[in-house]
């Protein structure tokens, strides 16, 4: 069992080890079973969000590199797809076990490149990713067909077959979890994969792919890195890619659909959110305060699609919930992600930090709006992209601060009088990923579940997605579902109907 070394700020054993690993992986991809430099030979810088230093250079793949990786996946596909499903499941189980043996180094590397805190985010994410791969490894026996009653003298049946090469594109905010959300169902179903990581966080993904490669046959799981236009677009457009699965922004998700249209390639999209968190006057306020903080994903710097960024508080409990929440947020320790005591790390990049700042300044300039806490760079942390958890009231629902996904530690507060009013405002958005209600009234809870326009709904809690629970959104929050048996069957296999006329 791994032991956790104490954090030593300069240089720090954890940081030193993670830096060494980052530099070992520099400039490489995993294609056809081994780490190697791609044909283009280009590189892009990977920054540590906590101190703004370049920790390594990652491969900057282009269309030529993408074609090379896809061809490797295509060569591996026939043997992998014909392999008995139980054997594929066993290999994935063994791969998950190997990841578990490397959990601590993976978590440290992730903290270094993403800015997410080791204790509150990176270790739990690694554990969830391993759980997800184990989950899909165990579903091999569900890849079954069915027989159909048909005409006399015929035998009719339906089988399930894999699609072929899957192109998977993931963002930077939860790289390992989202990697396994794509690889797990695709590989279990018999597909091969080319996965493109985000340019901001490619290293943990690459190391995980290297670990998987100790168990999987060459070419089955390939990992590349690069910018969206240079690598993501050609991956989505490649004629041998027969399925695209993407997590990211709505704008890019729309582009992915266009790329896939000419070849009628099926697409799964998990996109953005602006999710409501509604607190009724009969709620348990002890639960509510922690639920608001967890729901806003403050320990992930608010960088989560499912974050409850619009908080609706009944007027009878508004002041108490706000005062308690502000007090608790003031206790959050912001700092070096590799410090064991840190609860909230750094925003991923200068670009994202400036985006968050711009939205907060827009709110600050709005008549009637008031910043109740946060709204600034964290004190004493002038280096790195550290931003304080921010609560704002009085922003109109028509403001971009309310309508746009900020993807930072910024939540908006609204006061309401009755449930129907709150529900109407909650649904008044282009998004529909998640939503939560806090109440002791069972009738109201079931009414909320029925009427909220969201795909991931909770009552008296605001947890993240887990293995076995179907996850996906309504409206502009995406197409398709992930994390479940049904998502594997529906999105990573095709059905084939066969009729044998044995009477002739």
N, C-alpha and C positions, 0 to 999 in steps of 0.2 A: 504494500500500500504506500502511495506517495506521501512524503512528508513535506510540509510547507516551510521553506526557509524564511527567516525574518527579513524584512525589507531593510536594506541599507542604502540610504539615499544617494551617496556618491562614492563609488559607482553603483553599488547595490548588486548583490549576487543575482537576484532575479532579473534585473535589467541587463546585466552583463551577459547572462546566459541567453536571454531573448535576443539581444543584439547580435550575438555570435550566430545564432540560428538564422536570423534575418539575413545576415551577410552571406552565410553558406548557401542560401536559396536564391541569392540575387541573380537576376537576369535569366532565370530558367523557367521552364514550364514542365508539366508532366504529360508526355505524349508517348503512346506506344510502349508503355510499361517502364519508362525511366525518366529521370530528371535530365533535361538537356536544354541547350539554348535553341530558340526557334530560328528558322532560316533568315528572317529579316534582321536579326541581331540588334534590334533597337531596344531602348530601355526608357523607363519613366521613374521619377523619384517617388519613394514612399516615405511619408513624413510621420514623425511621432507627434500627435496632436498636443501632447503635454508640454513639450519644450520647443516645438517648431523646427527640430533638426531632422535631416534626412537620415534614415536608418539603413536604407538599402535602395538599390535600383531594381525594379521588377521588369519583366519582359513586356515590351510594348508591341503586342501582336498586331498584325495587319491581315488583309485578305489572304495573302499567300500562306501565312502561318495557320490561319483558320482552316484553309483547305487541307493542309498537311495533317492537322489534328482530326478533321472529319474523316479523311481517308483512312487514318489509323483506326478510328472507331468503326468505320464501315467494314474493314477487313476482319475485325474482331467479332462483328455481329453474328455471322452465321453460326459459329461454334458456340457462342454464349447463348443465343436464342434457342438452340437445340439442346442445350445442357438441361438435364432434368431439373425441374423447379426446386426440388428438395435440395439438390446440390448447390444451386444458386443461393438458396436461403441459408445453407450451412456456411458458405463462404462469406456471406454478409454478416452472419453472426460472429464468425471469427474475426472479421475486419473490425466490427464494433468492439470486440474484446481488446484488440490491439490499440484502438483509439483510447479505450479506458486506461490502458497501461501508460499512455502518454498524455493523460488528461492535464496534469499540472503544467508541463512545458507548453502545451497548446494554449492553455489559459493565459499564461504569461506572455506568449507571443502575440496573442489577440489583444491583451491590454496595451502592449507596446504600440501596435499599429493602429488600433481603433480609438484609443483614449478612454475606453470603457473600464470601469473599476474592476480590478481583479476579484475582490471579495464579493461584491454585490451583483456583478453582471457576468464576468468572463467565466468563472468557475461554474455558476449555474447554467450558462449557455452550453458549455462543453458537455455537462451532464445531460442536458435536454437533447442535444444533438446525438449523443450515444444512445439514449433511450429511443430516439426516433429511428435510428438505423436498426436497433434490435427489434423494434416493432415491425418494420417492414420485412426483416429477415424471417420473422415468424409467420408471415402471411402467404408463404409459397403454396400452401395447400388450398388456398382460396382461388387460385388461378384455374378454375374449372369451368366446363361448359354445362350443357343440359340437353336432354333429349326432348323431342317434340312428338306428340301424337299426330300422325299424318295419314295419308291415303294407305289403304291396304296394299301390301307388297312393297312398301317403301320404309326406309329407316331414315329419319330426319334428326339431325342434331346440330348444336351450335358449339363452336370452340372459341377460345380466346387466344389471340396471337399478339406478340409485341409489334410495335410500330416500326422500329429500325433505329436509326441514330437520333438521339434527342439532343437538342441544343438548349442548354440551361444557362440563364443569365441572372446573377444575383447582385444585390446591393452590398453596402459596406456596414450597415448598422448591426447585423447579426450574422456574420459571414459563415460560421460553422453550422449553426442551426439551419440556415437556409440552404446551405450546401447539401445537408442530409435530407432536407425536405424535397429536394430535386432528385438526388442520386438514389435514395432509398427506394421509392416506388418504381422509378425507371429501371433500375438494375434488377430488382426482384421480379419484375414482369418480363425480363428478358431483353430489354433494350440495352444499347450502349450509349455513352454520354460524352459530349464535349461541354465542359462547364467553363464559362467565362466569369471570373471574379471581377469585383469593382476595382478600379485603378487605385482607390484610396486604401484598400485592405486586401491585398492578394496573397500575403505571406502565410497566414494561418491556413487558408484554403489549400495552398500548395503543399504545405507540410502535411496536412491531413490526407491529401491525395497520395503523397509519398508513402504514408503509413498504410493506406488501403492497398497500395500496390504490392505490399509484402504478401498479400493474400490473393488478390484478384488477378485473373489472367491479363497479359498485356493488351492495351487498347480498349479495354472495357470501360474504364473511367479515366478520362483525360481532363486536365485542368490547364487553362490558358489565362492570360491576363491582358489588359489593355483598355483603351478608351472605347466608349460605346460606338461612335461613328466608325472607328477604325477596325474594331474586332467584333463588337456585338451585332452590328448591321450585317456584315458578311456572314456571320454565323447564322443569323435568322434567315437570310436569303439563300443560303447554300442549298442546291437542289437535292443533295443527299440527306439533309436534315428533315426528318419527317414528323417532328414534334418540337414545339418551342414552349418552354416553361420559363416565365419571367416574373421576378419580383422587383418592384421599383416604382417610379413616379407614373402618374397618369399620362403625362405628356409622352414619355418614352413608350409606355404601354400602347398608346394609340399608334405610334410609329411601328412597333412590332407587328401589330395587326396588318398594317399596310405591307410590310416586308413579306408576311406569310401569305398574303392574299393571292398572288399570282400562281402559287403552287398548291393552293387550297390545303395548307398545312394547319392541323389543329393547334390551338394556342391556349395555354393556361396563364392567366394574368392575376397576380396579387398586387394590388396597387395601393393608393393612398387612403387616408381617412381623416375625418374631422369629427371624432366620435363624441357623443353626449354621455354625461354621467349625471343622473338625476337623483336628487336627495329629497325624499318626502319628509313631512314634519313628524311622522311616527317612526323614523329610522333610528337604529341604534347608533348614536353619534360616536361612540368609541370605535365601532367598526368603520364608520364613514370616514373619519379623518385619515386613518391609515389607508383606507380604500381609495380615497382621492389621490393620495401621494403615490400609491402603487399603480393606480389606474393611469396617472399621468406619466408613468415610467420615468420619474425624475432621476432615479439611479441609473438610467440610460441616457440622461441629458435630454429626455423627451423625444429621443430619436427612435420612434416606433410608430408603425402605421396604425396600430390599434389604440394608441394613447387617447385617454379621455380628456381631450383638450377643451371641450365646452362643458362647464360644470354648472348645472341648474340647481339652485338651492331654494327650497320653500322659504317664504318670507319669515315664517315663525322660527326657523333654525339658522337663517342666513348668517346673522352676526356671530353666533356661537361657533358654527362650523368654520367660518372665515378666521376668527381669532385663534382657534385651536390649530387650524392648518398652518397659518402663518408662523405660529410658535414652533410647530414641529419642523417646518421647513428650515427655520433658523438654526436647528440643531444638526442638519445634514452636514457632514464633513466633506468639503470639496478639496481635491488635491491630486497628487501624483497617483495615477491609476494603479501603479505597482505597489503602493503602500497598503499594507493590510488594513489600516484604519480608514482608508478612503471609502466613502459611500457613493460619491458622485464624481465622475471624471471629467474629461474634456470633450467638447464638440469636435467632430471628426476633422474639420479643415477650416482654413481661413475663409473660404467661400461660404461655407455653411454658417460660420460664426457671424460673418457680415450680414447674411440673410436674416438670421435671428435678430440681430441688432436693428436692422432696418424696419422689421415689423414692429418691434417694441417702440422704436422712435415714432413710427406712424401712429401707434396707439397713444403715445405720450402727447402727440400734437392734436389728438382728437378731442374736441370740446365735450366735456362731461366724463371723459375717461379718467381713471385713476389707477396708478400702479401701487398695489398694496404691499408687495414685497418683491425684491429682486430688481430686474430691469437694468442690470449692469454687469460688467466684468467682475468676477470674484475678487475681493480685496486681497492684496498681497500676492496675487498670481498674475503678474504682468506678462510673463512668458507662458505661451500656451493658450489654448482656446477654451478657457474656463468661464462659464456664464452662470450666474446665480439663478435658482429656481424662481420663476416669476408668475405672480397672479395679478390679473388686470380686471377691473370692473368698469362698466359703463361704455363698453365698445358696442356700437350698433351692429345688428346682425347683417347689415349690408356692407360693412367694412371688409376689405380684404384680410384684415387681421382675424376676422371671424370666419370668412369663407374659404381662405387658402390654408393648405397644410404647411405650417411653418417648419415642422420637424425639428423642434428645439424645446427647451424647458420652459415653455410659455403656455399658460392656461387662462381661459377667460371665464369670468364668473357672471352669472345672471340670476336675478331674483324672480321668483314666480309665485302665483297665488293658488292656482289649481292644476290638477294633474293634466287635464286635456290641453291646457295652455302650454305646459312644459313639453308634452308629447308633440304638439304641433311644431314648436320651435326646434325640437330635437330632429324632426324629420325634414326640416327646412334647410336642406343641404344637398349638394350634388353627390356627396359621398354616402356610403352605407356599409362600413366595414364592421364596426362594433358598437356596443351600447350597454349601459348598465343602469339599474334602478335600485335604490335603497329604500326598503319599506318593510313593515311587518304585516301588511295587508295582502293576503294571498290572492284575492280577487283582482286587486290592482296589479300585482306582479304578473298574473297570467294575462291580463289585458295588455300590459306593456309588451310582453313577449309576443303577443299576437299582432300588435299594431306598429311596433318600431320597425323601421325600414333598415335593417342591418342583418348581416349574416352570422354574427357572433355575439350572442346576447347573454347577459348575466344578471342575476338578482342577488343583492347583498354580498357581492364580491366583484373584483375586476382583475382577474388573472389573465395571463397570456395563453396562447395556444399550446396544446400538448399533444403528444402522440395518441391517436385514436379518436380525437375530437375533430370533426369536420370544420375547416376554417376557410373562410372566403367572404367576399362582400357582395352587396347589392350596388346598383347604379354605377357610378364612376370608380367604385372601389375594386372592380375586377371582374374576371370571368373564370368560372370553375372553382374547385375546392381542393384543399390540401390536407395533409396530416391524417388521413383516414383510409380504411380499406376501400371504401367506395371511390375515393379519389384515385387510388392506384388503378382500379379496374376501369373506371370511366375515362381516365386521361392518359393512361399508358398502355392500353391494349385496344385491339380491334376485335370485333366479333365476326366470325365466318359461319354462315349457314350452309350445311351440307345435306343433300337429299340423295340417298342411294336407293335406286329402284332394283330390288333384288328379286322381284317377281317376274322379270322379263327373262 
